[in-house]
Amino acid sequence: MKTVKILGSGCANCRKLEAVAREAAAAAGVDAEFVKVTDLAAIMAYDVLSTPGLVIDDRLVSSGRIPTKAEIQAWLG
């Protein structure tokens, strides 16, 4: 099982990123646990300069933008 973390305050872009990530995981048939991280200190621990951020299995893969479904599927693979 993959652990997918959405880093951000809960803004519209953070919600959109979570929706795209869930869709990508479902389309790829990947079993994933989704965690929302809103604590600023926890977000800064990943050296994120801008949100939303996407972390897969404790590795920051994207920040400051909403990646495509295809990009997320590649990272989940």
C-alpha positions in Angstrom: 0.0 0.0 0.0 1.2 3.4 -1.0 1.0 6.4 1.4 0.0 9.6 -0.4 0.2 12.9 1.5 -1.4 16.1 0.3 0.5 19.1 1.8 -1.4 22.3 2.2 -3.9 24.5 4.1 -7.0 22.9 2.6 -7.3 25.5 -0.2 -9.1 24.8 -3.5 -5.9 23.7 -5.1 -5.2 21.3 -2.3 -8.6 19.8 -2.7 -8.1 19.6 -6.5 -4.8 17.8 -6.0 -6.3 15.3 -3.7 -9.1 14.6 -6.2 -6.7 14.1 -9.1 -4.4 11.9 -7.0 -7.3 9.7 -5.9 -8.5 9.4 -9.5 -4.9 8.5 -10.6 -4.6 5.8 -7.9 -7.9 4.3 -8.7 -7.2 4.3 -12.5 -3.8 2.6 -11.9 -5.3 0.0 -9.5 -3.0 1.2 -6.7 -4.1 0.7 -3.2 -3.3 4.0 -1.4 -3.9 5.6 1.9 -4.5 9.4 1.6 -3.4 11.7 4.4 -4.0 15.5 4.5 -1.2 17.4 6.1 -2.2 20.9 7.2 0.3 21.5 10.0 2.8 24.1 8.8 5.7 22.6 10.7 5.0 19.2 9.2 4.7 20.7 5.7 8.0 22.6 6.1 9.7 19.3 7.1 9.5 18.4 3.4 11.2 21.6 2.2 8.0 22.7 0.4 8.3 26.3 -0.9 4.7 26.5 -2.1 1.6 24.4 -1.7 0.0 22.2 -2.7 2.6 19.5 -2.2 2.3 15.9 -3.1 4.3 13.2 -1.1 4.3 9.6 -2.1 5.9 7.1 0.4 7.7 10.0 2.2 9.2 11.4 -1.1 8.2 14.9 -2.2 7.3 14.5 -5.9 5.5 17.8 -6.6 5.0 21.2 -5.1 3.4 24.5 -6.1 1.2 23.0 -8.9 -1.3 20.3 -9.7 0.3 17.5 -11.7 -1.6 15.6 -14.3 -3.2 12.3 -13.6 -0.6 10.6 -15.9 2.3 12.1 -13.9 0.8 10.9 -10.6 0.2 7.4 -12.0 3.9 7.3 -13.1 5.0 8.3 -9.6 2.7 5.7 -8.0 4.1 2.9 -10.2 
